[in-house]
Amino acid sequence: MNRHGARSGAEGPRVAVVRHDRFPGEPHLRRSVHALRDAGFVVDVICDHEPGKPRRENLEGVMVFRWLFQHKRHGLLRYAFEYASIPFLASLIVAARSLRKPYRYVEIDNPPDWLVLAGVIPRLQGAKVVLYMFENMPELLAADRGTAMTHPAMRALVLVQRACARLANCLIAPHEMARRILIEQGVPAGKIAAVVPNGPDPRVFLARVSREPDSYEVDEQHRTRLAIAGGDCNSPESGFRLVTHGTLLQRYGIETLIEAVALLRDQLPGLHLDVIGEGEYRPQLEALTSRLGVNDYISFIDRVPFDQLALYLLQADVGLVPVWAPFVPNKLMEYLMLGLPVITTDSAAVRHYFDDDAVCYVEAK
């Protein structure tokens, strides 16, 4: 396979990567796929549809197959529809490709856990199926819906999770707490092959940033890029800027940050919060901002292209990371890689990796 080009006649091992997300738009999926490609694998990506993108294309040496649906956050019924139909569609694409030319490996990225069904035919042909457990679905839905883990629906999800794990040759967990939860819920410890944290891409986020009490110094390359992005990193009028980014959902606790700005605006001159991202909860957050009278202190910024995100984040003084469940948010890693001080919720999952010298912990609301 030619680097960043068409596939060559001498092909390496074939691998399929299946994920309910966008490619190449989803950063972790893009990074993982490119790593496989650069290591000599022949990679097929089976993923979500995107408006304006073809159903099938060769993208920088990777064959991309997009099923009929794109992900939409429109309530429980939409989630149920997607989670029921997408594993079926993925299975058809993977089976057709595998029967034509068998895969050596199939990587399935949850959610949903039962997307692993797409790997059944390849496994019968001798492929190794790897289930990458990005989310602990029972805990995710319990926290999202305010439901106890003892609820029958959550118990059923635990049983489904255990069954899906059995369909894979091995599992990958995204952090240590996720590994422990899986084991507590009945997944054999030996089934979990590795813990691979979902860290930021250093090619995008690695920057040399030094901070003094009255200065913000960035190397000349980043200073130029910040100026292009509209930021003035040494402006005394820039005030005290806070930032958080990601999908805007109720479970992520952004309303708590807005309430905090309302409490602190008179105590911290120049206080300003940038909320970067899109999501179904944005109208409620904007309404709360207006109700508390802090429109002049909070900016809502639409989704920023991944390769430009660091430029926006570097304009902030502090990164805010509310933690609502036993997970390690990727944006926490991104802020630290950029040298931003971080304020985050005190949780065991985060404390496993970072002590009080690394981040500032606050109690959960």
N, C-alpha and C positions, 0 to 999 in steps of 0.2 A: 504494500500500500504506500503510495506516495504521501509524503508529509503534507498535510493540509490540502490534499488534492484527491484525484481519483484513485480508486483501488488498483493495485497492480496485480499481475498474474500470480506472483508468489505470495500467497496469503498466509497469515498467521492463524492462530486459534480463533474460532468464531465465538462471539459473546453477544447476548441480547441484554439490554438494560431496559426495564419496564418501569415507568413511573407516571403517576397521575399528576402531571405538571407540564410546564412548557419547556421546550428545547429549541434554541439554546438560551432562552430567557432565564431559566432557573439557574442560579449561580453554582450551587453544589452539583447539580446534575451535569452541567457543562464541564466543570472542572474534573469530575470523575470520569466522564466519557472521554475527554481529551487525554487524560492520563492513560487510560486503557489503549486508546489509539496510538499514542506516542510510544507505548511499551510494545507495540507490534501486533496487538489484537485487531481483528476485523470486527467492528462494532456496528450493531443495529440498535437504534433507539426507538422504542415504541412509547408514544406519549400523547398528550392532549393536543387537540386541534387549536389552531390560532387563526383568527381572521386574517386573510391576506397571505397565509402561508400554504404551500401545496401539501396535499395529502402524503406525498412521497417525494423525497429529494436527497441528493448526495450533498451533504454539507461539510466541507473541509475533510473529506475522506470518511465521513460517517453517514451511513444510510439511516434516514429518519422516516418513520412511519407514524402518521398522526391519525388517531381514530376520529369518529364523527363528532364527538362532543368536546366542548371546552369547559373548564371549571368555572362555575358560577356560584357565588355565595348568596343564595336566595332561600334560606330557611331549611328546616328539617326535611321537608318533602323533596327538595332539590338534591340534598345530600343523599337521601335514600335512593333516589333515581340514579344518580351518578354511581354510587357505590355498588348498586345492583347490576348496572349495565356495563360499566367499564371493564370489570374483570372478564366478562363474556367477550367483549370486543377485542381486548388485548389477547385473549386466548386464541381467537381466530387468526389474528395476525401472526402471533408467535408460532402457532402450530403450522400454518402454511409455509412460513419461512424455514422452520425446522425440518419439515418433511421434505422440502426441496433440497436443503443442505443442512445437516444436523449442526447444532450448536455444541460447543465444548462446555460453556458456562452460560447460565442465565441469572442475572441479578434482578430481583424484584424489590422495589422500594415501596414500603407502606407509607401512608394509609391508602386504601384499607388493607387490613391484614390478608384478606382473602384474594387479593390481587395475585397471591402466590399460585392460584389456580392456573394462571397463564404458563406456569412452568411444568405442568403435569406431562404434556406430550414430550417435551425435550428430555425430561428426567427418565421417562420410559425408554427413550433412545440412548440413554447413558450420560446425559449432561448432568453437571453439578449445579444445583439450584441454591442460590444464596439469597436469603431474605434479610434485607437491610431494614431494621426496625427503627425508622426515624422517629416514630411516635409510639408511646405506650397507649394504645387506643382506649382501653377501659379508663385509665386515669385522665386522659384527654377529655373524653366525653363526660366523665363524672364532674370534673372541674368546670367544664363549659356549661353544664346543665344544673350545677349545684346539687348533684345527686350523690348519695353515699355509695361507697364501693360494695356495700352489702345489698344494694338494690338488685332485684332479680335480673334486670336488663344488664347491669354491670357484671354480674356473675356469669351471665350467658356470653358476654363479650370475652371474658377471661377464658371460658371453655373454647370459644372459637379461636382465640389467639393461640391457645395450646395446640389445637388441631392443625392450624396453619403452620405452626412451627414444625410439626411432624412431617409436613409435606416438603420441607426444605432439607437439603443436606446439612446446612449450617446457617447460623444467624450472625448478624453484625449489630452491635448496640452502639448508639451515638455517644454515650457517656456512662460512667460507672453506676450512677443511680439507676439508670434504665436497665443495666445488666442485673442489678440486684432485684429490681421489681419483677423482671421476667422470671428469675429463679424462684422468687417467693410465690409466683403464680403458677408454678409447676413446670416451667421449661427447664430441662436438664442443663446444668452448668456446662457440661461438655459440648452441648449443642451450640453454645455461643462461642464462635471462633475468635472474635476480636472485639475490642472496644475502639471505635474510630471516631473521635470527636469531629463534629462538623465545623471545622475552623474556617476562618476567612482566607481568601486567596491573597497571598502575600504580594503577588504582582499588582494587585489593585490597592490593597490596604496598607502595605508596608511603607511607612514614611518616617523620616527623621524629624521628630518634633521635640523641642525643648521648651519648658515653661518656667518662667521666673515670676515673682509677684506682680510686676508691672510690664511684662513683655510676653510676646508670643512670636517665637522665631521659627521660621520654616525655611528649609533650604531653597535655593534660587529656583530650582525646577518647579517645586510645589508653589512657591510664591507667584510665579508666572501663571501657573494653571489656576490658582485661586483668583487671580486678577481677572482672568478670562471668565471664570464662573461668577464673577460679580462680588467677590468677597475681599474685604480689606483687613488683613490679619493684624495690623498694628493700629487700626483706627481707635482713638480713645472714646469715640462715640458708640463703639460697637456694644458697650455694656456687658452684662453678664448673661451669656447665651447658654441655654440648655437645649439638648436635642434628644429625640427618640425617633426611631424609624421602624418600619415594618407594616404588615397588614393590620388595618384598624378594625379590630374585633373587640367586643365587650370584655372578653375574658382577659385581655392584655392589660387592663387597669389604667388606660390612658386618662380616664376621668379623674382618677386620683391625682395625677400630675396637674391637671387643669385646676382642681380644687386647691392644690398646694400653691400654684401661681397666684390665685386669688388671695391667699393668706399672706404671701410673702412680697407682693408687689410694692407695698409701702416701705418695707424693710430693706429691700435690695434695689438700689437705683439702677436703672437700665436693664432690669430683669426681662428676659424674653425666652420663650419656649418655641422651638421649631418642631412640628410634628410632620414627619415625612412618610408618606405612604397613602394607600387607598384601601377601602374596605367598606363593608356594609354598615359599620357602626359610625362612620364619619359624620352623617347628618346629626346624630344624637350628640356627638362630641362638639360639633359646631354650635348646636343649640345650647349646650351647657356653657360653652365659652361666652355666648351672648348673654345668657341669663345671669352669669356671675360678673358681667361687665369687664371682661379681660380680653376683648377683641384686639386691643392695641398691644397686648403682651404675648399673644400666641399667634403663630402663623401655621396654616395648614398648607403643605407643599405636596403636590401630586407625586406619583411614583417617579423616582429619579433613575435614569439608566445606570445599570450596575457599575459600569466603568467610570462613571462620574460621581458615584455616591461618596467616595472618600473626600472629594473636594467640598461637598456640602458639610460633611461631618467635621472637617477640620476647622470650620468657622465657629464651632461651638467651644465652650469652656468646660462643659461637663456632659457626659452621656448618661441618660436615665434608662434603667432597665427594670421595670416592674416584673416580678416573677410570681406567677399565679398557680404553678403546679410543679411537681418534682422533675423539672427539666433545666437544662443549661441553654439559655437563649443564645443564638449565634451572634446577635448584635453586641452582646457583652464582649465576646472575643474580638469583634471588629473595632470597638472603641479602644480596647486595650492595645491592640496592634497599632493603632494610630497615636497612641500616647495620651488619650483622653482620660482624665479621672472619671470614675464610674460610681454612681450611686445605685444600689440595687437592693432588692428585698432579701432579707436574711433567710436562706434556705439551705438544707443539707446538701442538695445536689450541687449548688454553686460552691459551697464551702469545701467540698471535696477537692476542688481545684484551686481555690483562691482564699487566702486568709485575709485578716483585717488590714494587713499592709498593702494588699493589692487593690482592694475596692472598699468603698464605704457602705456598710450594711445598715439598713433601717428595718424596723419591725414591720411585719405585714399589717395592713389596715384592718 
